[in-house]
Amino acid sequence: MKRIYNILPPDPTAAQQAREHWDSIAKPLGSLGLLEDAITRIAAIQNSPDVEIGKRAIVVMCADNGVICEGVSQSDSTVTAICTEAIAGGTANINPLAACYGAEVLTVDIGVKATLSHPNLIDRKLSHGTENIAEGPAMTTAQAQQAIRTGMDIVSDCKKNGFRLIVTGEMGIGNTTTAAAISAVLLGKSPEAVVGRGAGLSTDGLARKIDVLRRAIAVNQPDPQKPVELLAKLGGYDIAGMVGLFLGGAYYRIPIVIDGMISAAAALLAYRIQPEVREYMLASHVSAEPIGSALLDALALSPILTAQMRLGEGTGGAMLLPLLDGALSVYRSAHRFSDTPIERYEKLI
């Protein structure tokens, strides 16, 4: 955790050079909107206007949540194991997207209940799932800290292996409940305002989920000013690992893409731990879950996509990759005002 105290701001000189480069292209100023902002942000992170994101990873944190015993999901922990092995084996939802967009999928078992042994699985299991948050803390503070360190270490490994951008993903039955609980506390909202149907709940199931959040918050008494303690009380290992990915991205200077609501909850926790990390984040899309937009608003980040997605696994984050590639193609190769008789656009006050 000492690394979080050595996080530095992105490079303002590289950002300015990237903005000047965009403005030299023969097109209306700022006409690629948020995509120009994203490339400029990456330039600042990479300390260079020569942005490079060709080698990218989608890191999927997989873990089980003890709260599923409360009936907050249609599925049980066996589905987490099946989907985790499918992601590692290349047959899950995220894998064809990753292949299409030139990304490598890294599947991390950070707390799956079952014992898994797939050769492509990165084994960082801290325990066989968390405890039931409706009855007490999900994990100890020491376990939460270790999960954060695990995420940061994975970013370190990605850096050593030449990855230039990381998309966050997760797999864990019950994790919309843990993410909603964290979001309610961080944003000061009621359980009713943050709870959605997740992977698909009936009306009775939704009411049960809201009641579970009320009980979890009442029994744990989390303090929004103590984000690591909040994570330990109401979170999951998948969320904690993603917190580490965001913090690690800032420390190792790699842009980290927020996926959906669960990823955004982890991003906001990371921001509350170390505010500088926000500058290293890219918001891919706004989740269809009720709290999705509020989490990004709290981070003051604008999503590039609004497509009512809520699949998880990093799928929404992966959808950002071809848009960044397209923006980079213009950034690198389009004609400049200096090459044409087109009069350069002036910035209007």
SVG drawing of the C-alpha trace seen along z (x, -y; Angstrom):
<svg xmlns="http://www.w3.org/2000/svg" viewBox="-42 -35 51 63">
<polyline fill="none" stroke="black" stroke-width="0.4" points="0.0,0.0 3.0,-2.3 3.0,-2.8 -0.2,-4.9 1.7,-7.7 4.1,-7.9 1.5,-8.5 2.4,-11.5 0.1,-13.6 0.1,-12.9 2.4,-15.0 0.8,-18.4 3.4,-19.1 2.5,-15.9 -1.2,-16.8 -0.6,-20.2 1.4,-18.8 -1.4,-16.3 -4.0,-19.1 -1.8,-21.2 -1.5,-18.2 -5.3,-17.7 -5.7,-21.4 -3.3,-21.1 -5.4,-18.5 -7.6,-20.0 -10.9,-19.6 -13.1,-21.7 -11.6,-22.1 -12.6,-19.5 -14.8,-17.8 -14.0,-14.3 -15.2,-15.3 -14.6,-12.9 -12.3,-10.8 -9.9,-13.7 -10.0,-14.1 -9.3,-10.4 -6.2,-10.4 -4.9,-13.6 -5.4,-12.0 -3.5,-8.9 -0.7,-11.1 -0.4,-12.7 -0.3,-9.3 2.4,-8.0 4.5,-11.2 4.4,-11.5 2.2,-12.9 3.1,-9.8 0.3,-7.7 0.6,-3.9 -2.1,-1.5 -1.4,1.4 -0.8,4.0 -3.8,4.0 -5.1,6.3 -8.6,7.0 -8.1,8.1 -11.1,10.0 -11.2,10.3 -13.2,13.3 -14.6,13.9 -17.6,15.2 -19.7,13.2 -21.1,14.7 -24.2,12.5 -25.7,14.8 -27.0,17.0 -29.6,14.2 -31.2,14.9 -30.0,11.7 -29.2,13.5 -30.9,16.0 -27.6,18.0 -25.3,19.5 -21.5,19.7 -21.3,22.7 -21.9,20.1 -19.0,18.0 -16.7,21.1 -18.2,22.1 -17.9,18.5 -14.4,18.1 -13.1,21.2 -14.9,20.2 -13.1,16.8 -9.8,18.5 -10.6,21.0 -11.6,18.4 -15.3,19.1 -17.0,16.5 -18.7,13.3 -15.5,11.2 -13.3,13.4 -14.6,12.9 -14.7,9.1 -11.1,9.2 -10.0,11.2 -11.9,8.8 -10.2,5.7 -6.7,7.1 -6.7,7.5 -5.4,10.2 -7.7,11.5 -6.1,12.1 -8.4,14.1 -7.6,13.8 -9.0,16.0 -8.8,13.7 -11.5,15.3 -13.7,17.9 -15.4,20.3 -14.5,23.4 -11.0,24.7 -10.0,24.1 -7.0,25.3 -7.3,24.0 -3.8,23.5 -4.7,20.0 -6.0,18.9 -3.9,16.5 -4.2,17.9 -4.3,15.1 -7.0,16.6 -7.2,14.9 -9.9,17.2 -12.9,19.2 -15.2,16.3 -16.2,13.6 -18.6,13.6 -22.2,12.6 -22.3,8.7 -25.9,8.9 -24.4,10.5 -21.0,8.8 -17.9,7.7 -17.2,9.4 -13.5,9.7 -10.9,8.4 -9.2,5.1 -5.9,7.0 -7.6,9.1 -8.9,6.0 -5.4,4.5 -3.9,7.7 -6.5,7.7 -5.6,4.2 -1.9,5.0 -2.8,8.0 -4.4,5.7 -1.5,3.3 1.0,6.2 -1.0,7.4 -0.6,3.9 3.2,4.1 3.3,7.4 1.4,5.9 3.8,3.0 6.8,5.5 5.1,7.4 4.6,4.3 0.9,3.7 0.0,0.0 -3.7,0.0 -5.8,2.1 -9.6,2.7 -11.1,3.7 -13.5,6.6 -15.1,8.8 -17.0,12.0 -18.7,12.9 -22.3,13.9 -23.7,11.4 -21.4,8.6 -24.1,6.1 -25.2,6.3 -21.8,5.6 -21.2,2.8 -24.6,1.3 -23.9,1.4 -20.6,-0.4 -22.2,-2.9 -25.0,-3.7 -22.5,-4.6 -20.1,-6.5 -22.8,-8.6 -25.1,-8.9 -28.0,-7.3 -30.7,-5.0 -30.7,-1.3 -33.8,-1.8 -31.9,-4.4 -28.9,-2.2 -30.3,1.3 -31.0,2.8 -32.1,6.3 -28.5,7.3 -28.4,10.4 -32.2,10.6 -34.3,10.5 -38.1,10.8 -39.9,8.0 -39.8,10.1 -36.1,10.6 -35.5,6.9 -37.3,6.2 -35.2,8.8 -32.0,7.3 -33.0,3.8 -33.6,5.4 -30.2,7.0 -28.5,3.7 -30.4,2.1 -29.3,4.9 -25.7,4.9 -25.3,1.1 -27.0,1.3 -24.9,4.2 -21.5,3.0 -21.9,-0.8 -19.5,-1.7 -17.8,-5.1 -17.6,-6.7 -14.5,-8.6 -12.6,-5.3 -12.7,-3.7 -10.5,-0.6 -12.6,0.2 -15.8,-0.3 -14.4,2.1 -13.7,4.7 -17.1,4.4 -19.3,4.4 -17.2,5.3 -15.8,8.4 -12.4,9.5 -13.2,8.7 -14.0,5.1 -10.9,4.9 -8.7,6.3 -10.1,3.7 -9.4,0.9 -5.8,2.2 -5.9,2.0 -6.9,-1.6 -4.3,-2.5 -1.7,-0.5 -2.5,-2.2 -1.7,-5.6 1.5,-4.3 2.8,-2.5 1.4,-5.1 -1.0,-2.9 -4.5,-4.1 -7.2,-2.0 -10.6,-1.7 -13.7,-1.6 -16.3,0.9 -19.7,0.9 -21.3,0.2 -19.2,2.6 -16.0,1.4 -17.1,-2.2 -17.7,-1.5 -14.2,-0.2 -12.9,-3.3 -14.7,-5.6 -13.2,-3.7 -9.8,-4.1 -10.4,-7.8 -11.4,-8.1 -8.2,-6.4 -6.0,-8.5 -7.7,-11.3 -4.9,-11.5 -5.9,-8.2 -8.9,-9.8 -6.6,-11.3 -5.5,-7.8 -9.0,-6.5 -11.1,-6.3 -14.9,-5.9 -16.0,-3.6 -19.8,-3.5 -22.5,-4.3 -24.1,-1.2 -27.9,-0.5 -27.8,0.2 -29.6,-2.6 -26.4,-3.9 -24.2,-3.8 -24.4,-7.5 -24.1,-8.7 -20.8,-6.9 -19.3,-8.5 -20.7,-11.9 -18.9,-11.5 -15.7,-10.9 -16.4,-13.8 -15.8,-11.5 -18.0,-11.4 -18.7,-8.0 -18.0,-7.8 -20.7,-5.2 -24.4,-5.1 -25.8,-1.8 -27.7,-0.4 -25.0,2.3 -24.8,4.3 -23.0,7.5 -19.8,7.1 -16.6,9.1 -15.1,5.9 -17.3,6.1 -18.3,2.5 -14.7,1.4 -13.7,3.6 -16.2,1.7 -14.2,-1.5 -11.0,0.0 -12.0,-0.3 -13.2,-3.9 -9.8,-4.8 -8.1,-3.1 -10.2,-5.1 -9.4,-8.3 -5.7,-7.4 -5.8,-6.8 -7.0,-10.4 -4.5,-11.7 -1.6,-10.0 -2.4,-10.2 -5.0,-12.8 -3.9,-15.9 -2.8,-19.0 -3.7,-22.6 -0.1,-23.1 -0.5,-20.6 -3.7,-22.1 -5.0,-25.5 -7.7,-25.1 -7.7,-28.1 -7.0,-27.1 -9.9,-27.3 -9.7,-29.8 -10.8,-29.2 -13.8,-31.3 -14.3,-32.8"/>
</svg>
